[in-house]
Each structure stands twice: as structure tokens, then as C-alpha cells.
Amino acid sequence: MIIYTPLWKTLQKRGLSSYRLIRYYSFSTHTIYRLRHGYGISTELINTFCQILDCRVEDIIEYVAAEEQKTTP
């Protein structure tokens, strides 16, 4: 399963919020909703995040095996 926990940490490090993504970078509220609830996003969107945040893919998404996710509190 793909999770977006690294994205929220990277945003915090860069001093950005969901509001700024919507207001200044024209992300839709639906996109933010999808990220917060763990739904899939396009590779183009991941590319856009990497450009805006000047980071690597690993700073945006992480793969967690289903078994690991069930045991993680």
C-alpha cells in the first residue's frame, strides 16, 4: 500500500500547508482530500510535488506492505 506520510513531513519541513498548496499552487481541495485519505494519485501529480518541494519521490510517498500496516499502531 502506498502512503503519503512522507509528504506531510516534507511539507512541514518546507513550511508549507495544505492551504498554501490550494491557494498558491492551484491544487484542488479534492486532491488534498485524496492525499489525506490515502487514495491514489497520478505520477504527474507526484512529479509536480517533487518540482514544487525540490525533493525526491521518497519524500512524497512510501510503500508499506499490507501486513506491516496492520501491525503498525
Biopython code that builds the backbone (N, CA, C, O; Angstrom):
import numpy as np
from Bio.PDB.StructureBuilder import StructureBuilder

atoms = [
    (1, "MET", "N", (0.837, -1.170, 0.000)),
    (1, "MET", "CA", (0.000, 0.000, 0.000)),
    (1, "MET", "C", (0.892, 1.247, 0.000)),
    (1, "MET", "O", (1.894, 1.310, 0.712)),
    (2, "ILE", "N", (0.518, 2.207, -0.788)),
    (2, "ILE", "CA", (1.233, 3.485, -0.847)),
    (2, "ILE", "C", (0.649, 4.418, 0.210)),
    (2, "ILE", "O", (-0.568, 4.572, 0.310)),
    (3, "ILE", "N", (1.532, 5.040, 0.999)),
    (3, "ILE", "CA", (1.088, 6.030, 1.977)),
    (3, "ILE", "C", (1.788, 7.360, 1.698)),
    (3, "ILE", "O", (2.851, 7.403, 1.078)),
    (4, "TYR", "N", (1.175, 8.432, 2.165)),
    (4, "TYR", "CA", (1.685, 9.785, 1.893)),
    (4, "TYR", "C", (2.248, 10.464, 3.133)),
    (4, "TYR", "O", (2.400, 11.686, 3.149)),
    (5, "THR", "N", (2.554, 9.709, 4.156)),
    (5, "THR", "CA", (3.124, 10.270, 5.378)),
    (5, "THR", "C", (4.377, 11.103, 5.096)),
    (5, "THR", "O", (4.534, 12.175, 5.681)),
    (6, "PRO", "N", (5.278, 10.641, 4.213)),
    (6, "PRO", "CA", (6.460, 11.463, 3.926)),
    (6, "PRO", "C", (6.109, 12.840, 3.345)),
    (6, "PRO", "O", (6.830, 13.810, 3.580)),
    (7, "LEU", "N", (5.016, 12.929, 2.595)),
    (7, "LEU", "CA", (4.611, 14.212, 2.014)),
    (7, "LEU", "C", (4.331, 15.227, 3.106)),
    (7, "LEU", "O", (4.805, 16.361, 3.039)),
    (8, "TRP", "N", (3.565, 14.827, 4.108)),
    (8, "TRP", "CA", (3.194, 15.775, 5.169)),
    (8, "TRP", "C", (4.425, 16.214, 5.955)),
    (8, "TRP", "O", (4.513, 17.366, 6.380)),
    (9, "LYS", "N", (5.376, 15.301, 6.148)),
    (9, "LYS", "CA", (6.623, 15.666, 6.835)),
    (9, "LYS", "C", (7.450, 16.633, 5.983)),
    (9, "LYS", "O", (8.022, 17.592, 6.502)),
    (10, "THR", "N", (7.510, 16.376, 4.683)),
    (10, "THR", "CA", (8.262, 17.251, 3.773)),
    (10, "THR", "C", (7.622, 18.631, 3.702)),
    (10, "THR", "O", (8.325, 19.642, 3.710)),
    (11, "LEU", "N", (6.303, 18.680, 3.631)),
    (11, "LEU", "CA", (5.608, 19.975, 3.629)),
    (11, "LEU", "C", (5.943, 20.757, 4.888)),
    (11, "LEU", "O", (6.225, 21.954, 4.828)),
    (12, "GLN", "N", (5.911, 20.077, 6.027)),
    (12, "GLN", "CA", (6.200, 20.742, 7.291)),
    (12, "GLN", "C", (7.636, 21.285, 7.309)),
    (12, "GLN", "O", (7.868, 22.405, 7.764)),
    (13, "LYS", "N", (8.590, 20.499, 6.819)),
    (13, "LYS", "CA", (9.987, 20.938, 6.756)),
    (13, "LYS", "C", (10.135, 22.187, 5.879)),
    (13, "LYS", "O", (10.943, 23.070, 6.171)),
    (14, "ARG", "N", (9.343, 22.247, 4.801)),
    (14, "ARG", "CA", (9.426, 23.365, 3.863)),
    (14, "ARG", "C", (8.547, 24.551, 4.291)),
    (14, "ARG", "O", (8.551, 25.599, 3.645)),
    (15, "GLY", "N", (7.806, 24.376, 5.375)),
    (15, "GLY", "CA", (6.958, 25.460, 5.864)),
    (15, "GLY", "C", (5.708, 25.681, 5.022)),
    (15, "GLY", "O", (5.184, 26.793, 4.961)),
    (16, "LEU", "N", (5.229, 24.616, 4.372)),
    (16, "LEU", "CA", (4.034, 24.714, 3.549)),
    (16, "LEU", "C", (2.870, 23.992, 4.210)),
    (16, "LEU", "O", (3.059, 23.067, 4.999)),
    (17, "SER", "N", (1.673, 24.428, 3.876)),
    (17, "SER", "CA", (0.463, 23.804, 4.404)),
    (17, "SER", "C", (-0.453, 23.407, 3.253)),
    (17, "SER", "O", (-0.214, 23.765, 2.100)),
    (18, "SER", "N", (-1.496, 22.668, 3.580)),
    (18, "SER", "CA", (-2.495, 22.306, 2.570)),
    (18, "SER", "C", (-3.114, 23.566, 1.986)),
    (18, "SER", "O", (-3.367, 23.645, 0.783)),
    (19, "TYR", "N", (-3.355, 24.548, 2.842)),
    (19, "TYR", "CA", (-3.935, 25.808, 2.383)),
    (19, "TYR", "C", (-3.055, 26.460, 1.323)),
    (19, "TYR", "O", (-3.559, 26.940, 0.308)),
    (20, "ARG", "N", (-1.752, 26.481, 1.551)),
    (20, "ARG", "CA", (-0.833, 27.096, 0.580)),
    (20, "ARG", "C", (-0.822, 26.320, -0.738)),
    (20, "ARG", "O", (-0.727, 26.914, -1.812)),
    (21, "LEU", "N", (-0.919, 24.999, -0.654)),
    (21, "LEU", "CA", (-0.971, 24.196, -1.883)),
    (21, "LEU", "C", (-2.203, 24.557, -2.704)),
    (21, "LEU", "O", (-2.143, 24.642, -3.931)),
    (22, "ILE", "N", (-3.313, 24.766, -2.019)),
    (22, "ILE", "CA", (-4.552, 25.121, -2.706)),
    (22, "ILE", "C", (-4.493, 26.551, -3.222)),
    (22, "ILE", "O", (-4.800, 26.809, -4.386)),
    (23, "ARG", "N", (-4.106, 27.462, -2.374)),
    (23, "ARG", "CA", (-4.145, 28.895, -2.688)),
    (23, "ARG", "C", (-3.084, 29.334, -3.697)),
    (23, "ARG", "O", (-3.390, 30.047, -4.653)),
    (24, "TYR", "N", (-1.839, 28.908, -3.486)),
    (24, "TYR", "CA", (-0.735, 29.433, -4.293)),
    (24, "TYR", "C", (-0.270, 28.503, -5.412)),
    (24, "TYR", "O", (0.342, 28.950, -6.381)),
    (25, "TYR", "N", (-0.562, 27.204, -5.275)),
    (25, "TYR", "CA", (-0.106, 26.256, -6.292)),
    (25, "TYR", "C", (-1.269, 25.623, -7.051)),
    (25, "TYR", "O", (-1.062, 24.713, -7.853)),
    (26, "SER", "N", (-2.470, 26.090, -6.809)),
    (26, "SER", "CA", (-3.678, 25.687, -7.537)),
    (26, "SER", "C", (-4.022, 24.200, -7.445)),
    (26, "SER", "O", (-4.590, 23.634, -8.380)),
    (27, "PHE", "N", (-3.679, 23.569, -6.322)),
    (27, "PHE", "CA", (-4.134, 22.203, -6.092)),
    (27, "PHE", "C", (-5.603, 22.266, -5.722)),
    (27, "PHE", "O", (-6.043, 23.213, -5.070)),
    (28, "SER", "N", (-6.353, 21.274, -6.130)),
    (28, "SER", "CA", (-7.771, 21.258, -5.787)),
    (28, "SER", "C", (-7.958, 20.690, -4.377)),
    (28, "SER", "O", (-7.122, 19.940, -3.872)),
    (29, "THR", "N", (-9.065, 21.065, -3.767)),
    (29, "THR", "CA", (-9.376, 20.513, -2.444)),
    (29, "THR", "C", (-9.604, 19.004, -2.556)),
    (29, "THR", "O", (-9.347, 18.259, -1.610)),
    (30, "HIS", "N", (-10.081, 18.566, -3.702)),
    (30, "HIS", "CA", (-10.287, 17.133, -3.931)),
    (30, "HIS", "C", (-8.948, 16.384, -3.904)),
    (30, "HIS", "O", (-8.873, 15.278, -3.368)),
    (31, "THR", "N", (-7.913, 16.964, -4.466)),
    (31, "THR", "CA", (-6.589, 16.340, -4.455)),
    (31, "THR", "C", (-6.085, 16.212, -3.025)),
    (31, "THR", "O", (-5.576, 15.160, -2.640)),
    (32, "ILE", "N", (-6.220, 17.264, -2.239)),
    (32, "ILE", "CA", (-5.796, 17.227, -0.839)),
    (32, "ILE", "C", (-6.588, 16.165, -0.082)),
    (32, "ILE", "O", (-6.027, 15.434, 0.734)),
    (33, "TYR", "N", (-7.886, 16.079, -0.350)),
    (33, "TYR", "CA", (-8.732, 15.066, 0.268)),
    (33, "TYR", "C", (-8.216, 13.664, -0.069)),
    (33, "TYR", "O", (-8.104, 12.811, 0.811)),
    (34, "ARG", "N", (-7.903, 13.435, -1.344)),
    (34, "ARG", "CA", (-7.413, 12.129, -1.777)),
    (34, "ARG", "C", (-6.111, 11.772, -1.054)),
    (34, "ARG", "O", (-5.921, 10.627, -0.642)),
    (35, "LEU", "N", (-5.226, 12.741, -0.902)),
    (35, "LEU", "CA", (-3.958, 12.507, -0.213)),
    (35, "LEU", "C", (-4.190, 12.188, 1.264)),
    (35, "LEU", "O", (-3.598, 11.250, 1.798)),
    (36, "ARG", "N", (-5.028, 12.949, 1.906)),
    (36, "ARG", "CA", (-5.295, 12.755, 3.341)),
    (36, "ARG", "C", (-5.941, 11.401, 3.632)),
    (36, "ARG", "O", (-5.749, 10.839, 4.710)),
    (37, "HIS", "N", (-6.698, 10.884, 2.682)),
    (37, "HIS", "CA", (-7.403, 9.632, 2.899)),
    (37, "HIS", "C", (-6.739, 8.431, 2.219)),
    (37, "HIS", "O", (-7.308, 7.340, 2.187)),
    (38, "GLY", "N", (-5.542, 8.632, 1.679)),
    (38, "GLY", "CA", (-4.761, 7.532, 1.147)),
    (38, "GLY", "C", (-5.209, 6.994, -0.197)),
    (38, "GLY", "O", (-4.877, 5.861, -0.547)),
    (39, "TYR", "N", (-5.956, 7.779, -0.958)),
    (39, "TYR", "CA", (-6.374, 7.346, -2.294)),
    (39, "TYR", "C", (-5.233, 7.573, -3.284)),
    (39, "TYR", "O", (-4.318, 8.351, -3.014)),
    (40, "GLY", "N", (-5.287, 6.906, -4.410)),
    (40, "GLY", "CA", (-4.243, 7.012, -5.418)),
    (40, "GLY", "C", (-4.200, 8.374, -6.097)),
    (40, "GLY", "O", (-5.216, 9.057, -6.227)),
    (41, "ILE", "N", (-3.004, 8.749, -6.524)),
    (41, "ILE", "CA", (-2.807, 9.978, -7.293)),
    (41, "ILE", "C", (-1.942, 9.633, -8.505)),
    (41, "ILE", "O", (-1.328, 8.568, -8.555)),
    (42, "SER", "N", (-1.902, 10.524, -9.459)),
    (42, "SER", "CA", (-1.148, 10.264, -10.692)),
    (42, "SER", "C", (0.350, 10.502, -10.494)),
    (42, "SER", "O", (0.772, 11.209, -9.579)),
    (43, "THR", "N", (1.124, 9.899, -11.364)),
    (43, "THR", "CA", (2.565, 10.141, -11.329)),
    (43, "THR", "C", (2.874, 11.582, -11.729)),
    (43, "THR", "O", (3.884, 12.141, -11.302)),
    (44, "GLU", "N", (2.021, 12.175, -12.534)),
    (44, "GLU", "CA", (2.203, 13.581, -12.896)),
    (44, "GLU", "C", (2.080, 14.467, -11.657)),
    (44, "GLU", "O", (2.827, 15.433, -11.505)),
    (45, "LEU", "N", (1.153, 14.143, -10.788)),
    (45, "LEU", "CA", (0.987, 14.905, -9.548)),
    (45, "LEU", "C", (2.196, 14.719, -8.627)),
    (45, "LEU", "O", (2.648, 15.669, -7.988)),
    (46, "ILE", "N", (2.709, 13.500, -8.565)),
    (46, "ILE", "CA", (3.918, 13.249, -7.779)),
    (46, "ILE", "C", (5.073, 14.064, -8.347)),
    (46, "ILE", "O", (5.858, 14.637, -7.591)),
    (47, "ASN", "N", (5.182, 14.120, -9.664)),
    (47, "ASN", "CA", (6.208, 14.927, -10.314)),
    (47, "ASN", "C", (6.062, 16.401, -9.950)),
    (47, "ASN", "O", (7.055, 17.076, -9.676)),
    (48, "THR", "N", (4.842, 16.896, -9.948)),
    (48, "THR", "CA", (4.587, 18.294, -9.589)),
    (48, "THR", "C", (5.022, 18.575, -8.158)),
    (48, "THR", "O", (5.646, 19.601, -7.887)),
    (49, "PHE", "N", (4.696, 17.668, -7.240)),
    (49, "PHE", "CA", (5.135, 17.835, -5.849)),
    (49, "PHE", "C", (6.655, 17.876, -5.760)),
    (49, "PHE", "O", (7.216, 18.705, -5.044)),
    (50, "CYS", "N", (7.318, 16.987, -6.482)),
    (50, "CYS", "CA", (8.786, 16.958, -6.454)),
    (50, "CYS", "C", (9.376, 18.270, -6.966)),
    (50, "CYS", "O", (10.379, 18.749, -6.436)),
    (51, "GLN", "N", (8.763, 18.849, -7.985)),
    (51, "GLN", "CA", (9.235, 20.128, -8.512)),
    (51, "GLN", "C", (9.005, 21.257, -7.507)),
    (51, "GLN", "O", (9.911, 22.049, -7.244)),
    (52, "ILE", "N", (7.822, 21.332, -6.957)),
    (52, "ILE", "CA", (7.480, 22.403, -6.011)),
    (52, "ILE", "C", (8.340, 22.315, -4.753)),
    (52, "ILE", "O", (8.859, 23.323, -4.274)),
    (53, "LEU", "N", (8.485, 21.102, -4.225)),
    (53, "LEU", "CA", (9.192, 20.915, -2.966)),
    (53, "LEU", "C", (10.691, 20.687, -3.138)),
    (53, "LEU", "O", (11.431, 20.615, -2.156)),
    (54, "ASP", "N", (11.139, 20.575, -4.398)),
    (54, "ASP", "CA", (12.542, 20.303, -4.698)),
    (54, "ASP", "C", (13.021, 19.090, -3.892)),
    (54, "ASP", "O", (13.960, 19.171, -3.100)),
    (55, "CYS", "N", (12.339, 17.969, -4.125)),
    (55, "CYS", "CA", (12.641, 16.765, -3.359)),
    (55, "CYS", "C", (12.564, 15.535, -4.252)),
    (55, "CYS", "O", (12.303, 15.640, -5.451)),
    (56, "ARG", "N", (12.792, 14.379, -3.663)),
    (56, "ARG", "CA", (12.741, 13.106, -4.367)),
    (56, "ARG", "C", (11.391, 12.438, -4.118)),
    (56, "ARG", "O", (10.646, 12.832, -3.220)),
    (57, "VAL", "N", (11.092, 11.432, -4.919)),
    (57, "VAL", "CA", (9.836, 10.698, -4.785)),
    (57, "VAL", "C", (9.694, 10.117, -3.376)),
    (57, "VAL", "O", (8.595, 10.098, -2.822)),
    (58, "GLU", "N", (10.785, 9.650, -2.801)),
    (58, "GLU", "CA", (10.767, 9.067, -1.459)),
    (58, "GLU", "C", (10.321, 10.077, -0.391)),
    (58, "GLU", "O", (9.897, 9.692, 0.699)),
    (59, "ASP", "N", (10.420, 11.353, -0.713)),
    (59, "ASP", "CA", (9.976, 12.398, 0.217)),
    (59, "ASP", "C", (8.482, 12.671, 0.090)),
    (59, "ASP", "O", (7.933, 13.490, 0.826)),
    (60, "ILE", "N", (7.825, 11.985, -0.845)),
    (60, "ILE", "CA", (6.401, 12.186, -1.110)),
    (60, "ILE", "C", (5.585, 10.944, -0.744)),
    (60, "ILE", "O", (4.564, 11.039, -0.062)),
    (61, "ILE", "N", (6.048, 9.782, -1.204)),
    (61, "ILE", "CA", (5.297, 8.543, -0.988)),
    (61, "ILE", "C", (6.188, 7.468, -0.381)),
    (61, "ILE", "O", (7.416, 7.535, -0.444)),
    (62, "GLU", "N", (5.528, 6.473, 0.209)),
    (62, "GLU", "CA", (6.236, 5.338, 0.777)),
    (62, "GLU", "C", (5.376, 4.093, 0.577)),
    (62, "GLU", "O", (4.151, 4.145, 0.696)),
    (63, "TYR", "N", (6.027, 2.980, 0.275)),
    (63, "TYR", "CA", (5.314, 1.712, 0.159)),
    (63, "TYR", "C", (5.403, 0.972, 1.480)),
    (63, "TYR", "O", (6.486, 0.802, 2.041)),
    (64, "VAL", "N", (4.242, 0.530, 1.973)),
    (64, "VAL", "CA", (4.177, -0.263, 3.195)),
    (64, "VAL", "C", (3.399, -1.529, 2.860)),
    (64, "VAL", "O", (2.281, -1.458, 2.349)),
    (65, "ALA", "N", (3.984, -2.681, 3.145)),
    (65, "ALA", "CA", (3.294, -3.952, 2.895)),
    (65, "ALA", "C", (2.038, -4.026, 3.751)),
    (65, "ALA", "O", (2.005, -3.484, 4.855)),
    (66, "ALA", "N", (1.031, -4.675, 3.261)),
    (66, "ALA", "CA", (-0.262, -4.774, 3.955)),
    (66, "ALA", "C", (-0.090, -5.360, 5.354)),
    (66, "ALA", "O", (-0.755, -4.910, 6.287)),
    (67, "GLU", "N", (0.781, -6.349, 5.523)),
    (67, "GLU", "CA", (1.000, -6.959, 6.836)),
    (67, "GLU", "C", (1.591, -5.949, 7.814)),
    (67, "GLU", "O", (1.198, -5.906, 8.980)),
    (68, "GLU", "N", (2.528, -5.144, 7.345)),
    (68, "GLU", "CA", (3.147, -4.130, 8.202)),
    (68, "GLU", "C", (2.139, -3.104, 8.650)),
    (68, "GLU", "O", (2.154, -2.665, 9.800)),
    (69, "GLN", "N", (1.267, -2.720, 7.747)),
    (69, "GLN", "CA", (0.283, -1.696, 8.056)),
    (69, "GLN", "C", (-0.669, -2.180, 9.153)),
    (69, "GLN", "O", (-1.049, -1.399, 10.026)),
    (70, "LYS", "N", (-1.054, -3.447, 9.120)),
    (70, "LYS", "CA", (-1.974, -3.983, 10.117)),
    (70, "LYS", "C", (-1.339, -4.017, 11.505)),
    (70, "LYS", "O", (-2.035, -3.840, 12.505)),
    (71, "THR", "N", (-0.032, -4.241, 11.579)),
    (71, "THR", "CA", (0.631, -4.322, 12.879)),
    (71, "THR", "C", (1.080, -2.979, 13.409)),
    (71, "THR", "O", (1.399, -2.861, 14.592)),
    (72, "THR", "N", (1.113, -1.954, 12.556)),
    (72, "THR", "CA", (1.527, -0.623, 12.975)),
    (72, "THR", "C", (0.359, 0.056, 13.683)),
    (72, "THR", "O", (-0.748, 0.111, 13.148)),
    (73, "PRO", "N", (0.613, 0.581, 14.910)),
    (73, "PRO", "CA", (-0.487, 1.242, 15.635)),
    (73, "PRO", "C", (-0.932, 2.523, 15.010)),
    (73, "PRO", "O", (-1.845, 3.174, 15.518)),
]
sb = StructureBuilder()
sb.init_structure("model")
sb.init_model(0)
sb.init_chain("A")
sb.init_seg("    ")
for serial, (resi, resn, name, xyz) in enumerate(atoms, 1):
    if name == "N":
        sb.init_residue(resn, " ", resi, " ")
    sb.init_atom(name, np.array(xyz, "f"), 0.0, 1.0, " ", f" {name:<3s}", serial, name[0])
structure = sb.get_structure()
